[in-house]
């Protein structure tokens, strides 16, 4: 038996001139979306409604861009997002939720970042640069973001540990917005000695694998990094499919969902 998903993320709608109509783009009955749809929350809701209408089930986790204008109060931002997305038919917002389909557990969290993805780059300097570049009309607190990165990691560790004993779960698909391990992107020379490296991923996430004693983690989908990643490391398939921003070189001008198959 197998199940298939379409993977999309990092649509960054405000940066593109087209509307990215998703009608007729689906390649399977289910879709997973790894965050950064837009900064404008109305745009996020509208696009999720459109995408969810194209699938039998759509699974979504937020990215950092969804919270761009709410960085001064992330708990309130999450409460508002939950409230706004709840009425959307066929959409499952996976913040603090786990879904099991045909033996596959779908587990997701944003992941955030602790500004220490590359230990060779000063974390305090990275946090300062990130704060200076937010420009969201609010006063962001790097400490709150770092705390979220630790909390999200702990959530994944506890959930993976519990799923080891779940008889109906044969495989685990993890979805985060930020990159789960640095060796997935350390080939990118544009990130070398750049503070942005320290906000591309969560350095704690690799420790989640230590809780997978039954080797159930099969696939790890993520976004945030606009380069292409499709690799198997330590028996786990790491994969992304980011559209990117139109005003940068790291983008897919012609963009389609990436089909993922998991054998159960």
Secondary structure as the mmCIF struct_conf table of DSSP 4:
data_model
#
loop_
_struct_conf.conf_type_id
_struct_conf.id
_struct_conf.beg_label_comp_id
_struct_conf.beg_label_asym_id
_struct_conf.beg_label_seq_id
_struct_conf.end_label_comp_id
_struct_conf.end_label_asym_id
_struct_conf.end_label_seq_id
STRN STRN1 UNK A 2 UNK A 8
STRN STRN2 UNK A 9 UNK A 9
HELX_RH_3T_P HELX_RH_3T_P1 UNK A 13 UNK A 15
BEND BEND1 UNK A 17 UNK A 18
TURN_TY1_P TURN_TY1_P1 UNK A 23 UNK A 24
BEND BEND2 UNK A 27 UNK A 29
STRN STRN3 UNK A 30 UNK A 33
BEND BEND3 UNK A 35 UNK A 35
BEND BEND4 UNK A 39 UNK A 40
HELX_RH_AL_P HELX_RH_AL_P1 UNK A 41 UNK A 52
TURN_TY1_P TURN_TY1_P2 UNK A 53 UNK A 54
BEND BEND5 UNK A 55 UNK A 56
STRN STRN4 UNK A 57 UNK A 60
BEND BEND6 UNK A 64 UNK A 64
HELX_RH_3T_P HELX_RH_3T_P2 UNK A 65 UNK A 70
TURN_TY1_P TURN_TY1_P3 UNK A 71 UNK A 72
HELX_RH_AL_P HELX_RH_AL_P2 UNK A 74 UNK A 85
TURN_TY1_P TURN_TY1_P4 UNK A 86 UNK A 87
BEND BEND7 UNK A 88 UNK A 88
TURN_TY1_P TURN_TY1_P5 UNK A 89 UNK A 90
STRN STRN5 UNK A 91 UNK A 93
TURN_TY1_P TURN_TY1_P6 UNK A 95 UNK A 96
STRN STRN6 UNK A 98 UNK A 101
TURN_TY1_P TURN_TY1_P7 UNK A 102 UNK A 103
STRN STRN7 UNK A 104 UNK A 109
BEND BEND8 UNK A 115 UNK A 115
BEND BEND9 UNK A 117 UNK A 118
TURN_TY1_P TURN_TY1_P8 UNK A 119 UNK A 120
BEND BEND10 UNK A 121 UNK A 121
HELX_RH_AL_P HELX_RH_AL_P3 UNK A 123 UNK A 133
BEND BEND11 UNK A 136 UNK A 138
HELX_RH_AL_P HELX_RH_AL_P4 UNK A 142 UNK A 163
TURN_TY1_P TURN_TY1_P9 UNK A 164 UNK A 165
TURN_TY1_P TURN_TY1_P10 UNK A 167 UNK A 168
STRN STRN8 UNK A 171 UNK A 176
BEND BEND12 UNK A 177 UNK A 178
STRN STRN9 UNK A 179 UNK A 179
BEND BEND13 UNK A 180 UNK A 180
HELX_RH_3T_P HELX_RH_3T_P3 UNK A 182 UNK A 184
TURN_TY1_P TURN_TY1_P11 UNK A 185 UNK A 187
HELX_RH_3T_P HELX_RH_3T_P4 UNK A 189 UNK A 191
TURN_TY1_P TURN_TY1_P12 UNK A 192 UNK A 193
HELX_RH_3T_P HELX_RH_3T_P5 UNK A 195 UNK A 199
TURN_TY1_P TURN_TY1_P13 UNK A 200 UNK A 200
STRN STRN10 UNK A 201 UNK A 201
TURN_TY1_P TURN_TY1_P14 UNK A 203 UNK A 204
HELX_RH_3T_P HELX_RH_3T_P6 UNK A 205 UNK A 211
TURN_TY1_P TURN_TY1_P15 UNK A 213 UNK A 214
STRN STRN11 UNK A 217 UNK A 222
BEND BEND14 UNK A 224 UNK A 224
BEND BEND15 UNK A 227 UNK A 227
STRN STRN12 UNK A 230 UNK A 233
TURN_TY1_P TURN_TY1_P16 UNK A 234 UNK A 235
STRN STRN13 UNK A 236 UNK A 240
STRN STRN14 UNK A 242 UNK A 242
STRN STRN15 UNK A 244 UNK A 244
TURN_TY1_P TURN_TY1_P17 UNK A 246 UNK A 247
BEND BEND16 UNK A 248 UNK A 250
STRN STRN16 UNK A 251 UNK A 251
BEND BEND17 UNK A 253 UNK A 254
HELX_LH_PP_P HELX_LH_PP_P1 UNK A 257 UNK A 257
STRN STRN17 UNK A 258 UNK A 263
#
